[in-house]
Amino acid sequence: MTDYTSLFRKRLEYTREHSPWYSPPSQKLLDTLTPADDASLTPSQVGSRALLMGNHVATNNNVGYTELEKLGGAAKDHTCFQFGQGQQGWYFLYGNVGTAGFTFMLHRIDVAPGAVLAAQSATAASSALYGIVAGCGARDGPWYTLPHTVVPGTYTCDASTGALDFRATTAATGDALQSCSFTSAGAAAGFVLSLSWLDPATAQAVSVDMTLVPAASVEADGDYNGEGGCYPVCLYGLGSLYWSYTRPAVTATVRTPASPSAAVDAVGTGWFDSQWFNNGLLYGSWFYQVLTGVSQSLSSTEPTRWTWLTLQLDDGYNYMLATFVPGQLQTGETTHVNVANRYNPDGTVDLGVKGIDTTVTATTVIDGVTYPTRYTVSFVGDDEAPSTSAHRNVHTGSSYTLAAGFGDGIVILPNGTANWESPGFVLDEAGTASKGTGFLEANQFQVTSDLVRQAAAAAGLTEAEGELFVDNRRGSGFWIWPLVAVFVALVLVTLPVVLLVRAARRDRHGKRRGEPRTQPQAAAQPPTGQAAPSVAPPQSSKQVPAGPGS
């Protein structure tokens, strides 16, 4: 069995040794993450430390991992986990069968990059850890949440067909997870999930058995959620690659302690995502790495918070809406959607549509965190879809209600923090007539110190050690090497220019290399054999510009 503690320790050593000198990692943070020589962490703690490392800019967490590149071909051709492209990727899906709803995620956590694995003669799939995230509930609740779960597992995938097979290893004593398998004969053929765990409060079983099949006529190939799969952007090897099935059919059996027959072979609507991302140092440009590092020394320490909503309307249109927010949203707050896509009934996709606002109309408070549970989604203006789109402004002037429908939809992510992630229902603006189904996500809504405290606890760190990760900046100690690098770069760039300018000025005064400058011809020539009087060249006032000060 893989020694995950040793593997992670080697990854940290590799990061120290292979980080560029002009963009060094924080030794204090790496030392805090490094297990003691005699320590043996649980797989869950190792996976959580890897994710905590990935969430702080000063750890250089992507050293040794490969960069992202835009995708081509059919989206479903990229069903397999892309091990090594960043340290994390996941499958996400949900289902709403009317009487019950569920959420499921399977995360890959690459404990170490390829060079470290090669030195250990290890394979990516067998050396990765897998985070399992789930929750389910009957209509109107209660909702049951799988506790924090990061486990070893077996994973195989045929890149040519997308056929995959994942099985969780559940031998660890005390794990709530009882079993988890996620399989597919190929993405277009659909996915099969079998999942069960013990509810800690009742010690009774919770289970979800589901089949999800894409709509063959319009979405068999899947849809990219941005150009080349980049969502919202890919830049110098960083970013997120992301594709979806936005209206697959779901058949599910859901059993909970409160509702042993919440759903039995019930049919409804689902959603499927495949996504992976890479963050950290930019690839391919040391100059931009330095500038990014300086920016990260000054930028806000607050985590990125966002809502992610879907509308699957009865008229055949689907929307995905992402909005970045400064903090917890309260009833009555209206925000403008930052990134929106429309998936049309004919299989076309309008990326980046505009003119959509969301207003929170109801909230619930869980563990001191306010989560929106009901929105009014308003199409308030020109959606700016391409003029060639037959669907431009199809919903402009309309408003819908999106409401949670299965209880308090909290899930626990692989880093140990809590999100709201649950299916819901779309109604008319008055909230009475059914208009479809949807989903509500509120990501990282806790205050920063609580987020870090939860992640540190999941990683097996003390609260004091976790406090080191609250300030998500590189810090003032990072400045010296970027400034040195910028100074050297300025000298290397400007010195040749200055020398060329000086040479050009001298040439304009008639000086030729290796020859003395002569007087210009006058109307009266000096006698033959008499040298023209020598004139000293003028002194240039141009000076080499000094490098920037600090």
C-alpha positions as CSV (number, residue, x, y, z in Angstrom):
1,M,0.0,0.0,0.0
2,T,1.2,3.5,-0.8
3,D,2.9,5.3,2.1
4,Y,1.1,8.6,1.6
5,T,2.9,10.4,4.4
6,S,6.4,9.6,2.9
7,L,5.1,10.6,-0.6
8,F,3.9,13.9,0.6
9,R,7.1,14.6,2.5
10,K,9.0,14.0,-0.7
11,R,6.7,16.3,-2.6
12,L,7.5,19.1,-0.2
13,E,11.3,18.4,-0.6
14,Y,10.8,18.6,-4.3
15,T,9.0,21.9,-4.1
16,R,11.9,23.4,-2.0
17,E,14.5,22.2,-4.4
18,H,12.8,23.0,-7.7
19,S,11.1,26.3,-7.0
20,P,12.8,29.2,-8.9
21,W,15.2,31.3,-6.9
22,Y,13.3,34.5,-7.9
23,S,10.0,33.1,-6.7
24,P,10.7,31.1,-3.6
25,P,8.1,29.4,-1.4
26,S,7.4,30.2,2.2
27,Q,9.7,27.9,4.2
28,K,7.6,28.5,7.3
29,L,4.5,27.2,5.5
30,L,6.3,24.2,4.0
31,D,7.8,23.3,7.4
32,T,4.4,23.5,9.0
33,L,2.9,21.1,6.4
34,T,5.9,18.7,6.6
35,P,5.1,15.6,8.7
36,A,7.6,14.9,11.5
37,D,10.1,12.1,10.6
38,D,8.3,9.7,12.9
39,A,4.8,10.8,12.0
40,S,2.3,8.6,10.1
41,L,-0.6,10.7,8.9
42,T,-3.9,9.2,7.9
43,P,-4.7,9.3,4.2
44,S,-7.4,11.9,5.0
45,Q,-4.9,14.1,6.7
46,V,-2.4,13.8,3.8
47,G,-5.0,14.7,1.3
48,S,-6.2,17.7,3.4
49,R,-2.6,19.0,3.7
50,A,-2.2,18.8,0.0
51,L,-5.3,20.8,-0.5
52,L,-4.3,23.3,2.2
53,M,-1.0,23.7,0.4
54,G,-2.9,24.3,-2.9
55,N,-5.0,27.0,-1.4
56,H,-2.1,29.3,-0.4
57,V,-0.1,31.2,-3.0
58,A,3.2,31.1,-1.1
59,T,3.6,27.3,-1.2
60,N,4.4,27.1,-5.0
61,N,2.0,24.1,-4.9
62,N,2.2,23.4,-8.7
63,V,5.9,22.9,-8.9
64,G,6.4,19.7,-10.9
65,Y,2.8,19.6,-12.2
66,T,2.1,20.1,-15.9
67,E,0.4,23.1,-17.3
68,L,-3.2,23.3,-18.6
69,E,-3.8,23.5,-22.4
70,K,-7.0,24.3,-24.2
71,L,-9.0,21.2,-25.1
72,G,-10.0,20.0,-28.6
73,G,-12.3,17.5,-30.1
74,A,-15.5,16.4,-28.4
75,A,-15.7,17.2,-24.7
76,K,-16.5,13.6,-23.7
77,D,-13.1,12.7,-25.1
78,H,-11.6,14.1,-21.9
79,T,-13.6,12.1,-19.5
80,C,-10.6,10.5,-17.8
81,F,-9.0,12.2,-14.8
82,Q,-6.0,14.2,-16.1
83,F,-3.5,13.2,-13.5
84,G,-0.6,15.6,-13.1
85,Q,-2.3,18.6,-14.6
86,G,-2.5,20.5,-11.4
87,Q,-3.0,18.5,-8.2
88,Q,-6.8,18.4,-8.2
89,G,-9.7,17.5,-10.5
90,W,-13.2,16.2,-10.0
91,Y,-16.5,14.8,-11.3
92,F,-19.6,16.5,-10.0
93,L,-23.2,15.5,-10.5
94,Y,-26.6,16.0,-9.0
95,G,-30.0,14.5,-9.5
96,N,-33.5,15.7,-8.8
97,V,-36.2,13.0,-9.0
98,G,-39.0,15.0,-7.4
99,T,-39.3,13.1,-4.2
100,A,-35.6,13.1,-3.5
101,G,-32.4,14.9,-4.5
102,F,-28.7,14.2,-4.1
103,T,-25.3,15.7,-4.8
104,F,-22.1,13.7,-5.4
105,M,-18.5,14.6,-6.1
106,L,-15.4,12.5,-6.7
107,H,-12.1,14.4,-6.4
108,R,-8.7,13.2,-7.4
109,I,-5.9,14.6,-5.2
110,D,-2.4,14.1,-6.7
111,V,-0.3,13.8,-3.5
112,A,2.9,14.3,-5.5
113,P,3.9,15.4,-9.1
114,G,5.1,13.1,-11.8
115,A,8.9,13.4,-11.1
116,V,8.4,12.4,-7.5
117,L,6.2,9.4,-8.5
118,A,8.7,8.3,-11.2
119,A,11.5,8.3,-8.6
120,Q,9.3,6.0,-6.5
121,S,8.3,3.8,-9.4
122,A,4.7,4.7,-8.5
123,T,1.7,5.3,-10.8
124,A,-0.5,8.4,-10.7
125,A,-3.8,6.6,-10.2
126,S,-2.6,4.3,-7.4
127,S,-0.7,7.1,-5.6
128,A,-3.6,9.6,-5.7
129,L,-6.1,10.0,-2.9
130,Y,-9.8,10.5,-3.6
131,G,-12.1,12.9,-1.9
132,I,-15.8,11.8,-1.8
133,V,-18.4,14.4,-1.2
134,A,-22.1,13.6,-0.9
135,G,-25.5,14.6,0.5
136,C,-29.1,13.6,-0.1
137,G,-32.6,14.1,1.2
138,A,-36.2,13.6,0.7
139,R,-38.4,16.4,-0.6
140,D,-38.4,19.2,2.1
141,G,-35.7,17.2,4.0
142,P,-34.1,16.3,6.2
143,W,-30.8,16.3,4.3
144,Y,-28.0,13.9,5.2
145,T,-24.4,14.8,4.7
146,L,-21.5,12.4,4.2
147,P,-18.8,13.4,6.8
148,H,-15.3,14.5,5.6
149,T,-14.0,11.6,3.5
150,V,-10.6,11.3,1.7
151,V,-9.6,7.7,1.0
152,P,-7.4,5.6,-1.2
153,G,-9.0,3.8,-4.1
154,T,-8.6,2.1,-7.4
155,Y,-9.2,4.0,-10.6
156,T,-8.9,2.9,-14.2
157,C,-10.0,4.8,-17.3
158,D,-9.7,4.1,-21.1
159,A,-8.8,7.4,-22.7
160,S,-10.1,6.2,-26.1
161,T,-13.6,5.3,-24.9
162,G,-14.0,7.1,-21.6
163,A,-14.8,3.8,-19.9
164,L,-13.9,4.2,-16.2
165,D,-14.0,2.3,-13.0
166,F,-13.5,3.7,-9.5
167,R,-13.7,1.8,-6.2
168,A,-13.1,3.4,-2.8
169,T,-10.9,1.6,-0.3
170,T,-12.9,1.7,2.9
171,A,-10.9,-0.4,5.3
172,A,-10.0,2.5,7.7
173,T,-11.6,2.1,11.1
174,G,-14.1,4.8,11.9
175,D,-14.8,5.9,8.4
176,A,-18.5,6.8,7.9
177,L,-18.2,5.7,4.2
178,Q,-19.3,2.1,3.7
179,S,-18.9,1.7,0.0
180,C,-18.5,3.8,-3.1
181,S,-18.2,2.8,-6.8
182,F,-18.5,5.1,-9.8
183,T,-18.3,3.5,-13.2
184,S,-19.0,4.2,-16.9
185,A,-18.9,2.2,-20.1
186,G,-18.1,5.5,-21.8
187,A,-19.3,9.0,-21.1
188,A,-22.0,9.0,-23.8
189,A,-23.4,5.7,-22.3
190,G,-23.8,7.4,-18.9
191,F,-22.5,6.9,-15.4
192,V,-23.5,4.5,-12.5
193,L,-23.1,5.4,-8.9
194,S,-23.5,3.2,-5.9
195,L,-22.8,4.9,-2.6
196,S,-23.6,4.2,1.1
197,W,-22.5,5.6,4.4
198,L,-23.5,5.6,8.1
199,D,-25.2,8.8,9.4
200,P,-23.2,9.7,12.5
201,A,-26.3,11.0,14.4
202,T,-28.3,7.8,14.0
203,A,-25.7,5.2,13.0
204,Q,-28.2,4.2,10.3
205,A,-27.5,3.7,6.6
206,V,-27.8,6.4,3.9
207,S,-27.6,5.3,0.3
208,V,-27.8,6.5,-3.2
209,D,-27.9,4.2,-6.3
210,M,-28.1,6.1,-9.5
211,T,-27.8,5.9,-13.3
212,L,-27.2,9.1,-15.2
213,V,-27.5,9.1,-19.0
214,P,-26.9,12.1,-21.3
215,A,-29.6,13.2,-23.8
216,A,-28.4,11.3,-26.9
217,S,-29.9,13.7,-29.4
218,V,-28.4,17.0,-28.3
219,E,-25.6,16.5,-25.7
220,A,-24.0,13.1,-26.3
221,D,-20.6,14.7,-26.9
222,G,-20.8,17.0,-23.9
223,D,-20.5,20.8,-23.8
224,Y,-17.4,22.9,-23.2
225,N,-18.2,25.7,-20.7
226,G,-15.7,28.1,-22.2
227,E,-13.6,28.4,-25.3
228,G,-11.4,25.2,-25.5
229,G,-12.8,24.2,-22.1
230,C,-11.2,27.2,-20.3
231,Y,-13.6,28.5,-17.6
232,P,-13.5,31.3,-17.1
233,V,-9.9,31.6,-18.4
234,C,-6.6,29.8,-19.0
235,L,-3.5,31.9,-18.6
236,Y,0.2,30.7,-18.8
237,G,-0.8,27.2,-18.0
238,L,-3.1,28.1,-15.1
239,G,-6.9,28.1,-14.9
240,S,-9.7,25.6,-15.1
241,L,-10.8,23.2,-17.8
242,Y,-14.4,22.3,-17.6
243,W,-17.2,20.5,-19.6
244,S,-20.7,19.3,-18.7
245,Y,-23.8,17.4,-19.5
246,T,-26.5,19.9,-18.6
247,R,-29.7,17.8,-18.8
248,P,-29.0,14.1,-18.5
249,A,-31.8,11.8,-17.4
250,V,-31.4,10.3,-13.9
251,T,-32.9,7.1,-12.4
252,A,-32.2,6.9,-8.7
253,T,-33.0,5.0,-5.5
254,V,-32.4,7.1,-2.4
255,R,-32.8,5.8,1.1
256,T,-32.3,7.8,4.3
257,P,-33.0,7.0,8.0
258,A,-36.0,9.4,7.9
259,S,-37.2,8.2,4.5
260,P,-36.2,4.6,3.7
261,S,-38.1,4.9,0.4
262,A,-37.4,8.5,-0.4
263,A,-37.0,7.4,-4.1
264,V,-37.2,4.0,-5.6
265,D,-36.2,3.8,-9.3
266,A,-37.5,7.3,-9.6
267,V,-36.8,9.2,-12.8
268,G,-35.7,12.9,-13.0
269,T,-33.2,15.4,-14.2
270,G,-29.5,15.6,-13.4
271,W,-26.3,17.4,-14.3
272,F,-22.7,16.2,-14.8
273,D,-19.4,18.1,-14.7
274,S,-15.8,17.1,-15.3
275,Q,-13.4,19.8,-14.2
276,W,-9.8,20.2,-13.2
277,F,-7.6,23.2,-12.4
278,N,-4.1,24.4,-11.8
279,N,-3.0,27.3,-9.7
280,G,0.3,28.6,-8.4
281,L,3.3,29.8,-10.4
282,L,2.7,30.9,-14.0
283,Y,4.4,28.6,-16.6
284,G,6.8,29.7,-19.3
285,S,7.5,33.3,-18.2
286,W,9.8,34.2,-15.3
287,F,9.1,37.9,-15.7
288,Y,5.3,37.4,-15.2
289,Q,6.0,35.0,-12.3
290,V,7.9,37.8,-10.6
291,L,5.1,40.3,-11.3
292,T,2.5,37.9,-10.1
293,G,4.5,37.3,-6.9
294,V,4.7,41.0,-6.2
295,S,1.0,41.3,-6.8
296,Q,0.3,38.4,-4.4
297,S,2.4,40.1,-1.8
298,L,-0.1,43.1,-1.9
299,S,-3.4,41.5,-2.8
300,S,-6.3,40.8,-0.4
301,T,-6.1,37.8,1.8
302,E,-9.8,37.0,1.5
303,P,-10.7,33.8,-0.2
304,T,-12.7,33.8,-3.4
305,R,-16.4,33.4,-2.6
306,W,-19.1,32.6,-5.2
307,T,-22.5,31.3,-5.9
308,W,-23.1,28.8,-8.7
309,L,-26.6,28.3,-9.8
310,T,-28.3,26.3,-12.6
311,L,-31.7,26.6,-14.2
312,Q,-33.1,23.7,-16.2
313,L,-36.3,25.2,-17.6
314,D,-39.3,23.2,-18.9
315,D,-38.9,25.0,-22.3
316,G,-35.7,23.1,-22.9
317,Y,-33.2,25.8,-22.0
318,N,-30.5,25.4,-19.4
319,Y,-28.5,28.1,-17.7
320,M,-25.3,28.0,-15.6
321,L,-24.7,31.2,-13.5
322,A,-21.6,32.0,-11.5
323,T,-21.3,35.1,-9.4
324,F,-18.4,36.3,-7.3
325,V,-19.5,37.8,-4.0
326,P,-17.6,39.7,-1.2
327,G,-19.1,37.7,1.6
328,Q,-22.3,36.2,2.9
329,L,-25.4,37.3,1.1
330,Q,-28.4,38.6,3.0
331,T,-32.1,38.7,2.1
332,G,-32.8,41.4,-0.4
333,E,-29.2,41.6,-1.8
334,T,-29.0,41.8,-5.6
335,T,-25.9,40.8,-7.5
336,H,-25.1,40.8,-11.2
337,V,-24.1,37.4,-12.6
338,N,-20.4,37.5,-13.7
339,V,-20.3,34.4,-15.9
340,A,-23.4,32.9,-17.5
341,N,-23.8,30.2,-20.2
342,R,-27.0,29.2,-22.0
343,Y,-27.4,25.7,-23.3
344,N,-30.1,25.7,-26.0
345,P,-32.6,23.0,-26.9
346,D,-31.0,22.5,-30.3
347,G,-27.6,21.5,-28.8
348,T,-25.9,24.9,-29.4
349,V,-24.3,26.8,-26.5
350,D,-24.2,30.6,-26.0
351,L,-21.2,31.3,-23.9
352,G,-20.9,34.4,-21.7
353,V,-24.5,35.7,-22.0
354,K,-25.1,39.0,-20.1
355,G,-28.0,40.9,-18.4
356,I,-28.8,38.5,-15.6
357,D,-29.3,39.5,-11.9
358,T,-30.0,37.4,-8.9
359,T,-31.8,38.6,-5.7
360,V,-31.7,36.6,-2.5
361,T,-35.3,36.2,-1.1
362,A,-34.7,33.7,1.7
363,T,-31.7,32.4,3.7
364,T,-30.9,29.9,6.4
365,V,-28.2,30.0,9.1
366,I,-26.1,26.9,9.8
367,D,-23.2,26.9,12.3
368,G,-23.2,30.7,12.1
369,V,-23.1,30.9,8.3
370,T,-25.9,32.5,6.3
371,Y,-26.7,30.6,3.1
372,P,-29.1,31.8,0.4
373,T,-31.8,29.2,-0.1
374,R,-34.1,31.1,-2.5
375,Y,-33.4,33.5,-5.3
376,T,-35.2,35.6,-7.9
377,V,-33.3,35.2,-11.2
378,S,-34.1,38.2,-13.5
379,F,-33.2,38.5,-17.2
380,V,-32.9,42.3,-17.2
381,G,-31.3,43.3,-20.5
382,D,-29.8,42.4,-23.8
383,D,-28.0,39.0,-23.3
384,E,-25.4,40.0,-25.9
385,A,-25.4,36.6,-27.4
386,P,-23.8,36.5,-30.9
387,S,-26.1,37.9,-33.6
388,T,-25.9,34.5,-35.3
389,S,-27.6,32.9,-32.3
390,A,-31.2,32.0,-32.9
391,H,-31.8,32.2,-29.2
392,R,-30.6,35.7,-28.4
393,N,-32.7,37.4,-25.7
394,V,-35.1,34.4,-25.6
395,H,-35.8,35.1,-21.9
396,T,-35.1,38.8,-21.6
397,G,-37.8,40.4,-19.5
398,S,-38.5,37.2,-17.6
399,S,-37.9,36.3,-14.0
400,Y,-37.9,33.0,-12.2
401,T,-37.7,31.7,-8.6
402,L,-35.0,29.2,-7.8
403,A,-35.6,27.5,-4.4
404,A,-33.8,24.7,-2.4
405,G,-36.1,21.7,-2.0
406,F,-34.5,19.0,0.1
407,G,-33.5,20.4,3.4
408,D,-30.3,22.0,4.6
409,G,-28.1,21.0,1.7
410,I,-24.6,21.1,3.3
411,V,-21.7,19.0,2.0
412,I,-18.2,18.6,3.4
413,L,-15.5,19.2,0.8
414,P,-12.2,17.2,0.7
415,N,-10.4,20.1,2.4
416,G,-12.7,19.8,5.4
417,T,-14.8,22.9,4.8
418,A,-18.5,23.2,4.3
419,N,-20.5,24.4,1.3
420,W,-24.2,24.5,0.4
421,E,-24.6,22.2,-2.6
422,S,-28.1,20.9,-3.3
423,P,-30.7,20.5,-6.0
424,G,-33.8,22.7,-6.1
425,F,-36.8,23.7,-8.1
426,V,-37.5,26.5,-10.6
427,L,-40.8,28.3,-10.2
428,D,-42.4,31.3,-11.8
429,E,-41.7,34.7,-10.3
430,A,-44.6,34.4,-7.9
431,G,-43.1,31.1,-6.6
432,T,-46.2,29.1,-7.4
433,A,-46.1,27.4,-10.8
434,S,-43.4,24.9,-11.6
435,K,-41.0,25.9,-14.4
436,G,-38.2,23.3,-14.1
437,T,-35.4,22.2,-11.8
438,G,-32.1,23.7,-10.7
439,F,-29.2,23.8,-8.3
440,L,-27.9,26.1,-5.6
441,E,-24.2,26.3,-4.5
442,A,-22.7,28.8,-2.0
443,N,-18.9,28.3,-1.9
444,Q,-16.6,29.4,0.9
445,F,-19.2,31.5,2.7
446,Q,-17.5,31.2,6.1
447,V,-15.3,33.9,7.5
448,T,-11.7,33.4,6.5
449,S,-10.5,32.3,10.0
450,D,-13.2,29.7,10.2
451,L,-12.4,28.3,6.8
452,V,-8.7,28.0,7.6
453,R,-9.5,26.5,11.0
454,Q,-11.7,23.8,9.5
455,A,-9.1,23.0,6.8
456,A,-6.3,22.9,9.4
457,A,-8.2,20.5,11.6
458,A,-8.9,18.2,8.7
459,A,-5.1,18.2,7.9
460,G,-4.2,17.3,11.5
461,L,-2.7,20.7,12.3
462,T,-3.1,22.6,15.5
463,E,-5.1,25.8,15.6
464,A,-1.9,27.8,16.0
465,E,-0.4,26.1,12.9
466,G,-3.5,26.8,11.0
467,E,-3.4,30.5,11.8
468,L,-0.2,30.7,9.6
469,F,-2.4,30.0,6.6
470,V,-5.0,32.8,7.3
471,D,-3.0,35.5,5.5
472,N,-3.1,34.2,1.9
473,R,-0.3,36.4,0.6
474,R,3.4,35.8,-0.1
475,G,4.2,38.5,2.5
476,S,6.9,41.1,2.8
477,G,9.7,38.6,3.0
478,F,9.1,37.6,-0.6
479,W,9.9,41.1,-2.0
480,I,13.7,41.0,-2.0
481,W,14.2,38.4,-4.7
482,P,11.5,39.8,-7.1
483,L,13.0,43.2,-6.7
484,V,16.5,41.9,-7.5
485,A,15.1,40.0,-10.5
486,V,13.2,43.1,-11.8
487,F,16.3,45.3,-11.4
488,V,18.4,42.8,-13.3
489,A,15.8,42.5,-16.0
490,L,15.6,46.3,-16.4
491,V,19.3,46.5,-16.7
492,L,19.5,43.8,-19.3
493,V,16.7,45.4,-21.3
494,T,17.7,49.0,-21.0
495,L,21.5,48.8,-21.2
496,P,21.6,47.7,-24.9
497,V,19.1,50.4,-25.8
498,V,21.1,53.1,-24.1
499,L,24.3,51.9,-25.8
500,L,22.5,52.0,-29.2
501,V,21.2,55.5,-28.5
502,R,24.7,56.7,-27.6
503,A,26.2,55.1,-30.8
504,A,23.5,56.7,-32.9
505,R,24.1,60.1,-31.5
506,R,27.8,59.8,-32.1
507,D,27.2,58.7,-35.7
508,R,25.0,61.7,-36.3
509,H,28.0,63.9,-35.5
510,G,30.0,62.1,-38.1
511,K,32.2,59.9,-35.9
512,R,33.1,56.6,-37.7
513,R,34.4,53.6,-35.7
514,G,38.2,53.6,-35.7
515,E,38.6,57.1,-37.4
516,P,38.9,60.6,-36.0
517,R,36.0,62.9,-36.7
518,T,36.8,65.6,-39.4
519,Q,35.4,69.1,-39.9
520,P,32.6,69.4,-42.4
521,Q,33.6,70.6,-45.8
522,A,33.7,74.4,-46.0
523,A,33.5,76.6,-49.1
524,A,37.2,77.2,-48.9
525,Q,39.3,73.9,-48.7
526,P,42.4,73.8,-46.7
527,P,45.7,73.5,-48.6
528,T,46.6,70.0,-49.9
529,G,48.2,67.9,-47.2
530,Q,47.1,70.1,-44.3
531,A,45.0,68.3,-41.8
532,A,41.7,69.7,-40.7
533,P,41.7,71.0,-37.2
534,S,40.7,68.4,-34.6
535,V,37.5,69.0,-32.6
536,A,36.7,67.0,-29.5
537,P,33.4,65.1,-29.6
538,P,30.7,66.6,-27.4
539,Q,30.0,64.9,-24.1
540,S,26.6,63.1,-24.0
541,S,24.3,63.9,-21.1
542,K,22.5,60.6,-21.5
543,Q,22.9,58.4,-18.4
544,V,22.0,54.7,-17.8
545,P,18.8,54.8,-15.8
546,A,19.0,53.4,-12.3
547,G,17.0,50.4,-11.3
548,P,13.9,50.9,-9.2
549,G,14.3,51.5,-5.5
550,S,12.4,49.8,-2.7
